[in-house]
């Protein structure tokens, strides 16, 4: 099964698939948290969404509370925080487990892909990024401290959407 066909639930509780959210485009899937030292990355993610949406990229935020309890809010609190604090208007999924026995099937597929150092496996922390092509192939993985505007991220996005 392609990652595009895996059932997901939006933050509003609507069942869908990643493919339906993307409408034929590519995605940067990021596990996010509102109370993390890396939370300011929301601003850069929102900027990527604005810069590349017209060219077929959608940022997809996946709230996760598995790392230090840094995403404790309700769906409404998370949505309000993202939009009012960082102007993030990209799609959000429901709060999701990205590691462990409760790991969502989407993350089973994403975490099988190695990062630039050749390491696959568990998500290390909040704001780990996975670039998914319009064909459903996971083409790149960026660890949490790699900022969304890093040259390697932008270069990978440009390759996927060109």
N, C-alpha and C positions, 0 to 999 in steps of 0.2 A: 504494500500500500504506500502510495506517495504521501509525503507530509501534507500535501494539499488536500488529501481526502480524509485526513484524520478529523473526527468530530471534536469541535471545541465549543465552548460557551462564552459568549460575550459578557462583559461586566454587567450588562443589563439583563442577563439570564436567558438570552436567546441562543438556541442551538444553531450552529453553522459549521462550516469547515474553513480552514485557512484559505483554501482556494477561492471560496465564495467571498471572503473578506477582501481578497486581493484583486478580484475581477480580472484575472489573467496577467497580473504584474508580478513583480518580485517583492520580497519582504525582508526587513531587518527585524528579527524577533528578539526581544530583549526582556529578561526577567527584571522587573523593576521593584523599587521599594521607596516609600515616602520618608523614612527616617534613617537614612544611610548617609555616610560621608560622601558617597558617590551620587546621591540624589540630584545634585546640580546637573548631572548628565541629561536630565529631562529637557533642559533648555536646548542643548545641542541636538537631541533627538527630535524635538519639535522643529528646529531649524532644518534638519535633514528632511523631515516630512514636507515642509513648505518648499524646499528647494527641488526635491525630486518627485513629488507626487504627480506632477504633470508629465513626467517621463516614465512612470510605471513602477515607482517604489512606494511601498507602504510600510511605515514603522508600526510594529504591533507590540504593545506593552503587555507583559504578563506579570501582574502583581504576584509576589511570592513572600510569604512570611517565614520561610525556613532558615533565614540567616539572621540570627540575633533578634528575632521578633520585630524586624524593622518595617513590616507592613501590617500593622495590627488593625487598621481601619476597616470599616464596612465598604461595600461597593460604592455607595453614595459619597462617603468621605474621600475615598481614593479618587473618584472622578472629579470631585470639586477641587481637591488639592492639585491634581495634575493640570487642570484647566486654569484655575485662578492663579496659582503660584508660578507656573512655567509656561502657560499658554499652549500646553500640549493638547492637540486636538486629533491625535492619531487613535486608532482603535485600541481598546483595552479588552483583555479577556478577564474572566473571573479569576479570583485568587486561586493559584495553582501550585501544586508541589512539583518541583523540578528535579529532585533527587529522592533516593530512598524507595521503600516498598510502595509508597503511594504516588510515585512519579507518574505524571500524565503521559499517555502514549506519544504525544507530540515530542516530549523531551526524551523519551526512549530513542526516538530517531535522531533528534538533534545532537544529543550527547555522544552518539556513536561516531560523530565526525571529529577528526583531530583538529587542533589549533595549529598555528604557524610552527610551533615547536614539535609537532607530531603527536601531541597528547590528546587522547579522547577521554571520555569518562565524565564523571560528575561535574556539574556546574560548580565553580569555585566560590562564587559570591554573587551578590546583586549586580545587575547591569552587565551580565555576560551576553554577548551579541552573536546571533547566527544569521548569516545572509543566505536566503533561499531564493533560487532563481525561479522564473516564471514556469519552468518545467517541473518544479517541485524538488529539484536537487539542492542539497545543502552545499553551498560552494565555498563558504568561509566561516570561520569561528574566531571571535575576538574575545579575549578574556576581559574581566571587569575593568581593569585599569586602562585599557585601550579606549581612549575617548572617541565618541562618535565622529568627530571631525578629524581624527588622525589620518594622515596621508594614506596608510594602508587600507583603512575602511573606505575612504572616498574612492580610491583607485578600484577596489573590488566592486563597489556599487556601480561605478562608471562602466566597468566591464560587463556586468550583469544586465544593465539596462540599455546598452548600446546596440 
